[in-house]
Amino acid sequence: MKAAFVMYAAYNKWANGILLRECEQISEDDYHRDMGVYFGSIHRTLDHQLLADHVWLYRLTGDGEPFDSLDDDMTGSLDVLTEKRIRLDERIISTIDQMKESDLMRTLIYRTLRKPLVMQQPLGAALFHFFNHQTHHRGQVHALMHQLGRTPPALDLIYFQNESGVGMAKDKYRVMP
């Protein structure tokens, strides 16, 4: 199971890089424009993803700053968000790399933020949520880019796997150039 999380951590970095490069191609107004999605704008959606990742890493490792709200704006601008996202994606990769297979079955106990509940689940199950949450919000941003008339590259996991070779069986199923 750890191999899957190693792949998801690398995929996360790859997909975030694509979206951040796409954000550099739109105006500041479009980047911050309220487009009617849950967090309003592309910026607020990406900022929420960054904040949620910090919350989860704190839960997973006990390292970093504890947050008590998912509504804080951590960055304000694309430049700051990009800088923090790059550092955080490296931290995610490092955190996963340091885990042992046996760590994935240990019980994780944490308190939720929106509806304060104490949760208990295997660490591996929490990691599946962690990476799925990232994918969910990247999909929202990808759709917002289309609404702005852009056509960002596909973010499907299979494209990452083919490009990187991660998750492919000895290149047997990999599309070769």
TIRO-2110 file (N, C-alpha, C; in Angstrom, 1 decimal):
// TIRO-2110
0.8, -1.2, 0.0, N, 1, A
0.0, 0.0, 0.0, CA, 1, A
0.9, 1.3, 0.0, C, 1, A
2.0, 1.2, 0.6, N, 2, A
2.9, 2.4, 0.7, CA, 2, A
3.2, 2.8, -0.7, C, 2, A
3.5, 1.9, -1.7, N, 3, A
3.8, 2.3, -3.0, CA, 3, A
2.8, 3.1, -3.7, C, 3, A
1.5, 2.9, -3.3, N, 4, A
0.4, 3.7, -3.9, CA, 4, A
0.5, 5.1, -3.3, C, 4, A
0.9, 5.3, -2.1, N, 5, A
1.0, 6.6, -1.5, CA, 5, A
2.2, 7.4, -2.0, C, 5, A
3.3, 6.6, -2.3, N, 6, A
4.5, 7.3, -2.9, CA, 6, A
4.1, 7.8, -4.3, C, 6, A
3.3, 7.0, -5.0, N, 7, A
2.8, 7.5, -6.3, CA, 7, A
1.9, 8.7, -6.2, C, 7, A
1.0, 8.6, -5.2, N, 8, A
0.0, 9.8, -5.1, CA, 8, A
0.8, 11.0, -4.7, C, 8, A
1.8, 10.9, -3.8, N, 9, A
2.5, 12.1, -3.4, CA, 9, A
3.3, 12.7, -4.6, C, 9, A
3.9, 11.9, -5.5, N, 10, A
4.5, 12.4, -6.7, CA, 10, A
3.5, 13.0, -7.7, C, 10, A
2.4, 12.3, -7.8, N, 11, A
1.3, 12.8, -8.7, CA, 11, A
0.8, 14.1, -8.2, C, 11, A
0.6, 14.3, -6.9, N, 12, A
0.2, 15.5, -6.3, CA, 12, A
1.1, 16.7, -6.7, C, 12, A
2.4, 16.5, -6.6, N, 13, A
3.3, 17.5, -7.0, CA, 13, A
3.2, 17.8, -8.5, C, 13, A
3.1, 16.8, -9.3, N, 14, A
3.1, 17.0, -10.7, CA, 14, A
1.8, 17.8, -11.1, C, 14, A
0.7, 17.3, -10.6, N, 15, A
-0.6, 18.0, -11.0, CA, 15, A
-0.7, 19.4, -10.4, C, 15, A
-0.2, 19.7, -9.2, N, 16, A
-0.2, 21.0, -8.7, CA, 16, A
0.7, 21.9, -9.6, C, 16, A
1.8, 21.4, -10.0, N, 17, A
2.7, 22.2, -10.9, CA, 17, A
2.0, 22.6, -12.2, C, 17, A
1.3, 21.7, -12.8, N, 18, A
0.6, 22.0, -14.0, CA, 18, A
-0.4, 23.1, -13.7, C, 18, A
-1.2, 23.0, -12.7, N, 19, A
-2.2, 24.0, -12.4, CA, 19, A
-1.6, 25.4, -12.1, C, 19, A
-0.5, 25.4, -11.3, N, 20, A
0.1, 26.6, -11.0, CA, 20, A
0.7, 27.3, -12.2, C, 20, A
1.3, 26.5, -13.1, N, 21, A
1.7, 27.1, -14.4, CA, 21, A
0.6, 27.7, -15.2, C, 21, A
-0.6, 27.0, -15.2, N, 22, A
-1.8, 27.6, -15.9, CA, 22, A
-2.2, 28.9, -15.2, C, 22, A
-2.2, 28.9, -13.9, N, 23, A
-2.6, 30.1, -13.2, CA, 23, A
-1.7, 31.3, -13.6, C, 23, A
-0.5, 31.1, -13.9, N, 24, A
0.4, 32.2, -14.3, CA, 24, A
0.0, 32.8, -15.6, C, 24, A
-0.8, 32.1, -16.4, N, 25, A
-1.3, 32.5, -17.7, CA, 25, A
-2.6, 33.3, -17.7, C, 25, A
-3.2, 33.4, -16.5, N, 26, A
-4.5, 34.2, -16.5, CA, 26, A
-4.2, 35.5, -15.7, C, 26, A
-5.1, 36.4, -15.9, N, 27, A
-5.0, 37.7, -15.2, CA, 27, A
-5.2, 37.6, -13.7, C, 27, A
-4.7, 38.5, -13.0, N, 28, A
-4.9, 38.6, -11.5, CA, 28, A
-6.3, 38.7, -11.2, C, 28, A
-7.1, 39.4, -12.0, N, 29, A
-8.5, 39.6, -11.8, CA, 29, A
-9.2, 38.2, -11.9, C, 29, A
-8.9, 37.5, -13.0, N, 30, A
-9.5, 36.2, -13.2, CA, 30, A
-9.1, 35.2, -12.1, C, 30, A
-7.9, 35.3, -11.7, N, 31, A
-7.4, 34.4, -10.6, CA, 31, A
-8.1, 34.6, -9.3, C, 31, A
-8.5, 35.8, -9.0, N, 32, A
-9.2, 36.1, -7.8, CA, 32, A
-10.7, 36.3, -7.9, C, 32, A
-11.2, 36.2, -9.2, N, 33, A
-12.7, 36.4, -9.4, CA, 33, A
-13.5, 35.3, -8.8, C, 33, A
-14.6, 35.8, -8.1, N, 34, A
-15.6, 34.8, -7.5, CA, 34, A
-16.3, 34.2, -8.7, C, 34, A
-16.2, 32.9, -8.9, N, 35, A
-16.8, 32.2, -10.0, CA, 35, A
-18.0, 31.3, -9.5, C, 35, A
-18.4, 31.5, -8.3, N, 36, A
-19.6, 30.8, -7.8, CA, 36, A
-19.4, 29.4, -7.3, C, 36, A
-18.1, 29.0, -7.2, N, 37, A
-17.8, 27.6, -6.6, CA, 37, A
-17.7, 27.8, -5.1, C, 37, A
-17.6, 26.7, -4.4, N, 38, A
-17.7, 26.7, -2.9, CA, 38, A
-16.7, 27.7, -2.3, C, 38, A
-15.5, 27.7, -2.7, N, 39, A
-14.5, 28.7, -2.2, CA, 39, A
-14.4, 30.0, -3.0, C, 39, A
-15.3, 30.1, -4.0, N, 40, A
-15.4, 31.3, -4.8, CA, 40, A
-14.5, 31.4, -6.0, C, 40, A
-13.2, 31.6, -5.7, N, 41, A
-12.2, 31.8, -6.8, CA, 41, A
-11.2, 30.7, -6.9, C, 41, A
-10.5, 30.8, -8.0, N, 42, A
-9.3, 29.8, -8.2, CA, 42, A
-8.4, 30.0, -7.0, C, 42, A
-8.1, 31.2, -6.7, N, 43, A
-7.1, 31.4, -5.6, CA, 43, A
-7.6, 30.8, -4.3, C, 43, A
-8.9, 31.1, -3.9, N, 44, A
-9.4, 30.6, -2.6, CA, 44, A
-9.5, 29.1, -2.6, C, 44, A
-9.7, 28.5, -3.8, N, 45, A
-9.8, 27.0, -3.8, CA, 45, A
-8.4, 26.4, -3.7, C, 45, A
-7.4, 27.0, -4.3, N, 46, A
-6.0, 26.5, -4.2, CA, 46, A
-5.5, 26.8, -2.8, C, 46, A
-5.9, 27.9, -2.2, N, 47, A
-5.4, 28.3, -0.9, CA, 47, A
-6.1, 27.3, 0.1, C, 47, A
-7.3, 27.0, -0.1, N, 48, A
-8.0, 26.0, 0.8, CA, 48, A
-7.2, 24.7, 0.8, C, 48, A
-6.9, 24.2, -0.4, N, 49, A
-6.2, 23.0, -0.6, CA, 49, A
-4.9, 23.0, 0.2, C, 49, A
-4.2, 24.1, 0.1, N, 50, A
-2.9, 24.3, 0.8, CA, 50, A
-3.1, 24.2, 2.3, C, 50, A
-4.1, 24.9, 2.8, N, 51, A
-4.4, 24.9, 4.2, CA, 51, A
-4.8, 23.6, 4.7, C, 51, A
-5.7, 22.9, 3.9, N, 52, A
-6.1, 21.5, 4.3, CA, 52, A
-5.0, 20.6, 4.3, C, 52, A
-4.1, 20.7, 3.4, N, 53, A
-2.9, 19.8, 3.4, CA, 53, A
-2.0, 20.1, 4.7, C, 53, A
-1.9, 21.3, 5.1, N, 54, A
-1.2, 21.6, 6.3, CA, 54, A
-1.9, 21.0, 7.5, C, 54, A
-3.2, 21.1, 7.6, N, 55, A
-4.0, 20.5, 8.6, CA, 55, A
-3.8, 19.0, 8.7, C, 55, A
-3.8, 18.3, 7.5, N, 56, A
-3.7, 16.9, 7.5, CA, 56, A
-2.2, 16.5, 7.9, C, 56, A
-1.3, 17.2, 7.4, N, 57, A
0.1, 16.9, 7.7, CA, 57, A
0.4, 17.0, 9.2, C, 57, A
-0.2, 18.0, 9.8, N, 58, A
-0.1, 18.1, 11.3, CA, 58, A
-0.8, 16.9, 12.0, C, 58, A
-1.9, 16.5, 11.5, N, 59, A
-2.6, 15.3, 12.1, CA, 59, A
-1.7, 14.1, 11.9, C, 59, A
-1.1, 14.0, 10.7, N, 60, A
-0.3, 12.8, 10.4, CA, 60, A
1.0, 12.7, 11.2, C, 60, A
1.6, 13.9, 11.3, N, 61, A
3.0, 13.9, 11.9, CA, 61, A
3.1, 14.6, 13.2, C, 61, A
2.2, 15.5, 13.5, N, 62, A
2.4, 16.3, 14.7, CA, 62, A
3.3, 17.5, 14.5, C, 62, A
3.9, 17.6, 13.3, N, 63, A
4.8, 18.7, 13.0, CA, 63, A
4.1, 19.8, 12.2, C, 63, A
4.5, 21.0, 12.5, N, 64, A
3.9, 22.1, 11.8, CA, 64, A
3.0, 22.9, 12.7, C, 64, A
2.3, 23.8, 12.1, N, 65, A
1.3, 24.7, 12.8, CA, 65, A
0.0, 24.1, 12.9, C, 65, A
-0.6, 24.0, 14.1, N, 66, A
-2.0, 23.5, 14.1, CA, 66, A
-3.0, 24.6, 13.7, C, 66, A
-4.0, 24.3, 13.0, N, 67, A
-5.0, 25.3, 12.5, CA, 67, A
-6.3, 24.9, 13.2, C, 67, A
-7.1, 25.9, 13.4, N, 68, A
-8.5, 25.6, 14.0, CA, 68, A
-9.6, 26.1, 13.1, C, 68, A
-9.2, 26.5, 11.8, N, 69, A
-10.2, 26.9, 10.9, CA, 69, A
-9.8, 26.6, 9.5, C, 69, A
-10.7, 26.2, 8.6, N, 70, A
-10.4, 26.0, 7.2, CA, 70, A
-10.7, 27.2, 6.4, C, 70, A
-11.0, 28.3, 7.0, N, 71, A
-11.4, 29.5, 6.3, CA, 71, A
-10.4, 30.6, 6.2, C, 71, A
-9.2, 30.4, 6.7, N, 72, A
-8.1, 31.3, 6.7, CA, 72, A
-7.5, 31.4, 5.3, C, 72, A
-7.1, 32.6, 4.9, N, 73, A
-6.4, 32.8, 3.6, CA, 73, A
-4.9, 32.8, 4.0, C, 73, A
-4.2, 31.8, 3.5, N, 74, A
-2.8, 31.6, 3.8, CA, 74, A
-1.8, 32.4, 3.0, C, 74, A
-2.3, 32.8, 1.8, N, 75, A
-1.3, 33.3, 0.9, CA, 75, A
-1.6, 34.7, 0.3, C, 75, A
-2.8, 35.0, -0.2, N, 76, A
-3.1, 36.3, -0.8, CA, 76, A
-2.7, 36.4, -2.2, C, 76, A
-1.6, 35.8, -2.7, N, 77, A
-1.2, 36.0, -4.1, CA, 77, A
-0.8, 34.6, -4.7, C, 77, A
-0.7, 34.6, -6.0, N, 78, A
-0.3, 33.4, -6.7, CA, 78, A
1.2, 33.1, -6.4, C, 78, A
2.0, 34.2, -6.3, N, 79, A
3.5, 34.0, -6.1, CA, 79, A
3.7, 33.3, -4.7, C, 79, A
3.0, 33.8, -3.7, N, 80, A
3.2, 33.3, -2.4, CA, 80, A
2.6, 31.9, -2.3, C, 80, A
1.5, 31.7, -2.9, N, 81, A
0.9, 30.3, -2.9, CA, 81, A
1.8, 29.3, -3.6, C, 81, A
2.4, 29.7, -4.8, N, 82, A
3.3, 28.8, -5.5, CA, 82, A
4.5, 28.4, -4.6, C, 82, A
5.1, 29.4, -4.0, N, 83, A
6.2, 29.1, -3.1, CA, 83, A
5.9, 28.2, -2.0, C, 83, A
4.8, 28.4, -1.3, N, 84, A
4.3, 27.5, -0.2, CA, 84, A
3.9, 26.2, -0.7, C, 84, A
3.3, 26.1, -1.9, N, 85, A
2.8, 24.8, -2.5, CA, 85, A
4.0, 24.0, -2.8, C, 85, A
5.0, 24.5, -3.4, N, 86, A
6.2, 23.8, -3.8, CA, 86, A
6.9, 23.2, -2.6, C, 86, A
7.0, 24.0, -1.5, N, 87, A
7.6, 23.5, -0.3, CA, 87, A
6.8, 22.4, 0.4, C, 87, A
5.5, 22.6, 0.4, N, 88, A
4.6, 21.7, 1.0, CA, 88, A
4.6, 20.3, 0.2, C, 88, A
4.6, 20.4, -1.1, N, 89, A
4.6, 19.2, -1.9, CA, 89, A
5.8, 18.4, -1.6, C, 89, A
7.0, 19.0, -1.4, N, 90, A
8.2, 18.3, -1.1, CA, 90, A
8.1, 17.7, 0.3, C, 90, A
7.4, 18.4, 1.2, N, 91, A
7.2, 17.9, 2.6, CA, 91, A
6.3, 16.7, 2.6, C, 91, A
5.3, 16.7, 1.7, N, 92, A
4.4, 15.5, 1.6, CA, 92, A
5.2, 14.3, 1.1, C, 92, A
6.0, 14.5, 0.1, N, 93, A
6.8, 13.4, -0.5, CA, 93, A
7.7, 12.9, 0.6, C, 93, A
8.4, 13.8, 1.3, N, 94, A
9.3, 13.3, 2.4, CA, 94, A
8.5, 12.6, 3.5, C, 94, A
7.4, 13.0, 3.9, N, 95, A
6.6, 12.4, 4.9, CA, 95, A
6.2, 11.0, 4.5, C, 95, A
5.7, 10.8, 3.3, N, 96, A
5.3, 9.5, 2.8, CA, 96, A
6.6, 8.6, 2.7, C, 96, A
7.7, 9.1, 2.1, N, 97, A
8.9, 8.3, 2.0, CA, 97, A
9.4, 7.8, 3.3, C, 97, A
9.2, 8.5, 4.4, N, 98, A
9.6, 8.1, 5.7, CA, 98, A
8.7, 7.1, 6.4, C, 98, A
7.5, 6.9, 5.9, N, 99, A
6.6, 5.9, 6.5, CA, 99, A
7.0, 4.5, 6.1, C, 99, A
6.7, 3.6, 7.0, N, 100, A
6.9, 2.2, 6.8, CA, 100, A
5.5, 1.6, 6.5, C, 100, A
5.5, 0.5, 5.8, N, 101, A
4.2, -0.1, 5.5, CA, 101, A
3.4, -0.3, 6.7, C, 101, A
4.0, -0.7, 7.8, N, 102, A
3.3, -1.0, 9.1, CA, 102, A
2.7, 0.3, 9.7, C, 102, A
3.2, 1.5, 9.4, N, 103, A
2.7, 2.7, 9.9, CA, 103, A
1.3, 3.0, 9.3, C, 103, A
1.0, 2.4, 8.1, N, 104, A
-0.3, 2.7, 7.5, CA, 104, A
-1.5, 2.1, 8.2, C, 104, A
-1.2, 1.1, 9.1, N, 105, A
-2.3, 0.5, 9.8, CA, 105, A
-2.4, 1.0, 11.2, C, 105, A
-1.5, 1.9, 11.6, N, 106, A
-1.6, 2.4, 13.0, CA, 106, A
-2.9, 3.3, 13.1, C, 106, A
-3.4, 3.4, 14.2, N, 107, A
-4.6, 4.2, 14.4, CA, 107, A
-4.3, 5.7, 14.5, C, 107, A
-5.0, 6.5, 13.7, N, 108, A
-4.9, 7.9, 13.8, CA, 108, A
-6.1, 8.5, 14.4, C, 108, A
-5.9, 9.3, 15.4, N, 109, A
-7.0, 10.0, 16.2, CA, 109, A
-6.8, 11.5, 16.0, C, 109, A
-7.9, 12.2, 15.6, N, 110, A
-7.8, 13.6, 15.3, CA, 110, A
-9.2, 14.2, 15.5, C, 110, A
-9.2, 15.5, 15.6, N, 111, A
-10.5, 16.3, 15.7, CA, 111, A
-10.8, 17.0, 14.4, C, 111, A
-12.0, 16.9, 13.9, N, 112, A
-12.4, 17.6, 12.7, CA, 112, A
-12.5, 19.1, 13.0, C, 112, A
-12.5, 19.9, 12.0, N, 113, A
-12.6, 21.3, 12.2, CA, 113, A
-14.0, 21.9, 12.0, C, 113, A
-14.7, 21.5, 10.9, N, 114, A
-16.0, 22.0, 10.6, CA, 114, A
-17.1, 21.6, 11.6, C, 114, A
-17.2, 20.3, 11.8, N, 115, A
-18.1, 19.8, 12.9, CA, 115, A
-17.2, 19.1, 13.9, C, 115, A
-16.9, 19.7, 15.0, N, 116, A
-15.9, 19.2, 15.9, CA, 116, A
-16.3, 17.8, 16.4, C, 116, A
-15.7, 16.8, 15.7, N, 117, A
-15.9, 15.4, 16.1, CA, 117, A
-14.5, 14.8, 16.3, C, 117, A
-14.4, 13.8, 17.2, N, 118, A
-13.1, 13.1, 17.3, CA, 118, A
-13.3, 11.9, 16.4, C, 118, A
-12.3, 11.7, 15.5, N, 119, A
-12.3, 10.7, 14.5, CA, 119, A
-11.2, 9.7, 14.8, C, 119, A
-11.4, 8.5, 14.5, N, 120, A
-10.4, 7.4, 14.6, CA, 120, A
-10.4, 6.5, 13.4, C, 120, A
-9.2, 6.4, 12.7, N, 121, A
-9.2, 5.5, 11.6, CA, 121, A
-7.7, 5.1, 11.3, C, 121, A
-7.5, 4.1, 10.5, N, 122, A
-6.2, 3.7, 10.1, CA, 122, A
-5.5, 4.9, 9.4, C, 122, A
-4.2, 5.1, 9.6, N, 123, A
-3.5, 6.1, 8.9, CA, 123, A
-3.7, 6.0, 7.4, C, 123, A
-3.6, 4.8, 6.8, N, 124, A
-3.7, 4.5, 5.4, CA, 124, A
-5.1, 5.0, 4.9, C, 124, A
-6.1, 4.8, 5.6, N, 125, A
-7.4, 5.3, 5.2, CA, 125, A
-7.5, 6.8, 5.1, C, 125, A
-6.9, 7.4, 6.1, N, 126, A
-6.8, 8.9, 6.2, CA, 126, A
-6.0, 9.4, 5.0, C, 126, A
-4.9, 8.7, 4.6, N, 127, A
-4.1, 9.2, 3.5, CA, 127, A
-4.9, 9.1, 2.2, C, 127, A
-5.8, 8.1, 2.0, N, 128, A
-6.6, 8.0, 0.8, CA, 128, A
-7.5, 9.2, 0.8, C, 128, A
-8.1, 9.7, 1.9, N, 129, A
-8.9, 10.9, 1.9, CA, 129, A
-8.0, 12.1, 1.6, C, 129, A
-6.9, 12.2, 2.2, N, 130, A
-5.9, 13.3, 2.0, CA, 130, A
-5.7, 13.5, 0.5, C, 130, A
-5.3, 12.5, -0.2, N, 131, A
-5.0, 12.6, -1.7, CA, 131, A
-6.2, 12.8, -2.5, C, 131, A
-7.3, 12.2, -2.1, N, 132, A
-8.6, 12.3, -2.9, CA, 132, A
-9.1, 13.8, -2.7, C, 132, A
-8.9, 14.4, -1.6, N, 133, A
-9.3, 15.8, -1.3, CA, 133, A
-8.6, 16.7, -2.3, C, 133, A
-7.3, 16.5, -2.4, N, 134, A
-6.5, 17.3, -3.3, CA, 134, A
-7.0, 17.2, -4.8, C, 134, A
-7.2, 15.9, -5.2, N, 135, A
-7.7, 15.7, -6.6, CA, 135, A
-9.1, 16.4, -6.8, C, 135, A
-9.9, 16.3, -5.8, N, 136, A
-11.3, 17.0, -5.9, CA, 136, A
-11.1, 18.5, -6.2, C, 136, A
-10.3, 19.2, -5.4, N, 137, A
-10.2, 20.6, -5.6, CA, 137, A
-9.4, 21.0, -6.9, C, 137, A
-8.4, 20.2, -7.2, N, 138, A
-7.7, 20.4, -8.5, CA, 138, A
-8.7, 20.3, -9.7, C, 138, A
-9.6, 19.3, -9.6, N, 139, A
-10.7, 19.2, -10.6, CA, 139, A
-11.5, 20.5, -10.7, C, 139, A
-11.9, 21.0, -9.5, N, 140, A
-12.6, 22.3, -9.6, CA, 140, A
-11.9, 23.4, -10.3, C, 140, A
-10.6, 23.5, -9.9, N, 141, A
-9.8, 24.6, -10.6, CA, 141, A
-9.6, 24.3, -12.0, C, 141, A
-9.5, 23.1, -12.4, N, 142, A
-9.4, 22.7, -13.8, CA, 142, A
-10.6, 23.2, -14.6, C, 142, A
-11.8, 22.9, -14.0, N, 143, A
-13.1, 23.3, -14.6, CA, 143, A
-13.2, 24.8, -14.7, C, 143, A
-12.7, 25.5, -13.6, N, 144, A
-12.8, 27.0, -13.7, CA, 144, A
-11.9, 27.6, -14.8, C, 144, A
-10.8, 26.9, -15.0, N, 145, A
-9.9, 27.3, -16.1, CA, 145, A
-10.6, 27.2, -17.5, C, 145, A
-11.4, 26.1, -17.6, N, 146, A
-12.2, 26.0, -18.8, CA, 146, A
-13.2, 27.1, -19.0, C, 146, A
-13.8, 27.5, -17.8, N, 147, A
-14.8, 28.6, -17.9, CA, 147, A
-14.1, 29.9, -18.3, C, 147, A
-12.8, 30.0, -18.0, N, 148, A
-12.1, 31.2, -18.4, CA, 148, A
-11.6, 31.1, -19.9, C, 148, A
-12.0, 30.1, -20.6, N, 149, A
-11.6, 29.9, -22.0, CA, 149, A
-10.2, 29.2, -22.2, C, 149, A
-9.6, 28.7, -21.1, N, 150, A
-8.3, 28.0, -21.2, CA, 150, A
-8.6, 26.5, -21.4, C, 150, A
-7.6, 25.8, -21.9, N, 151, A
-7.6, 24.4, -22.0, CA, 151, A
-6.4, 23.8, -21.3, C, 151, A
-6.4, 23.7, -20.0, N, 152, A
-5.3, 23.2, -19.3, CA, 152, A
-5.0, 21.7, -19.6, C, 152, A
-3.8, 21.3, -19.5, N, 153, A
-3.5, 19.9, -19.8, CA, 153, A
-4.3, 19.0, -18.8, C, 153, A
-4.6, 17.7, -19.3, N, 154, A
-5.3, 16.8, -18.5, CA, 154, A
-4.5, 16.4, -17.2, C, 154, A
-5.2, 16.3, -16.1, N, 155, A
-4.6, 15.9, -14.9, CA, 155, A
-4.8, 14.5, -14.4, C, 155, A
-5.4, 13.7, -15.3, N, 156, A
-5.7, 12.3, -15.0, CA, 156, A
-4.4, 11.6, -14.5, C, 156, A
-4.6, 10.8, -13.5, N, 157, A
-3.5, 10.0, -13.0, CA, 157, A
-2.8, 9.2, -14.1, C, 157, A
-3.5, 8.7, -15.0, N, 158, A
-2.9, 7.8, -16.1, CA, 158, A
-1.9, 8.7, -16.9, C, 158, A
-2.1, 10.0, -17.1, N, 159, A
-1.1, 10.8, -17.8, CA, 159, A
0.2, 11.0, -17.0, C, 159, A
0.0, 11.1, -15.7, N, 160, A
1.2, 11.2, -14.8, CA, 160, A
1.9, 9.9, -14.9, C, 160, A
1.2, 8.8, -14.8, N, 161, A
1.9, 7.5, -14.8, CA, 161, A
2.6, 7.2, -16.1, C, 161, A
2.0, 7.6, -17.2, N, 162, A
2.7, 7.4, -18.4, CA, 162, A
3.9, 8.3, -18.6, C, 162, A
3.8, 9.6, -18.2, N, 163, A
4.9, 10.5, -18.3, CA, 163, A
6.0, 10.1, -17.4, C, 163, A
5.7, 9.7, -16.1, N, 164, A
6.8, 9.4, -15.1, CA, 164, A
7.2, 8.0, -15.1, C, 164, A
6.4, 7.1, -15.5, N, 165, A
6.7, 5.7, -15.4, CA, 165, A
6.3, 5.1, -14.1, C, 165, A
5.9, 6.0, -13.1, N, 166, A
5.5, 5.5, -11.8, CA, 166, A
4.1, 4.8, -11.9, C, 166, A
4.0, 3.6, -11.4, N, 167, A
2.8, 2.9, -11.4, CA, 167, A
2.6, 2.1, -12.6, C, 167, A
3.6, 2.0, -13.5, N, 168, A
3.5, 1.2, -14.7, CA, 168, A
4.3, -0.1, -14.5, C, 168, A
3.8, -1.1, -15.1, N, 169, A
4.4, -2.4, -15.0, CA, 169, A
5.5, -2.6, -16.0, C, 169, A
6.7, -2.3, -15.6, N, 170, A
7.9, -2.6, -16.4, CA, 170, A
7.7, -2.0, -17.9, C, 170, A
7.0, -0.9, -18.0, N, 171, A
6.8, -0.2, -19.3, CA, 171, A
5.9, -1.1, -20.2, C, 171, A
5.4, -2.2, -19.7, N, 172, A
4.5, -3.1, -20.5, CA, 172, A
3.3, -2.3, -21.1, C, 172, A
2.7, -1.5, -20.3, N, 173, A
1.5, -0.8, -20.7, CA, 173, A
1.8, 0.7, -21.0, C, 173, A
3.0, 1.1, -20.9, N, 174, A
3.3, 2.5, -21.1, CA, 174, A
3.3, 2.8, -22.6, C, 174, A
2.7, 3.9, -22.9, N, 175, A
2.8, 4.4, -24.3, CA, 175, A
4.2, 5.0, -24.6, C, 175, A
4.9, 4.4, -25.5, N, 176, A
6.2, 4.8, -25.8, CA, 176, A
6.3, 5.8, -26.9, C, 176, A
7.2, 6.8, -26.8, N, 177, A
7.3, 7.8, -27.8, CA, 177, A
7.7, 7.3, -29.2, C, 177, A
END
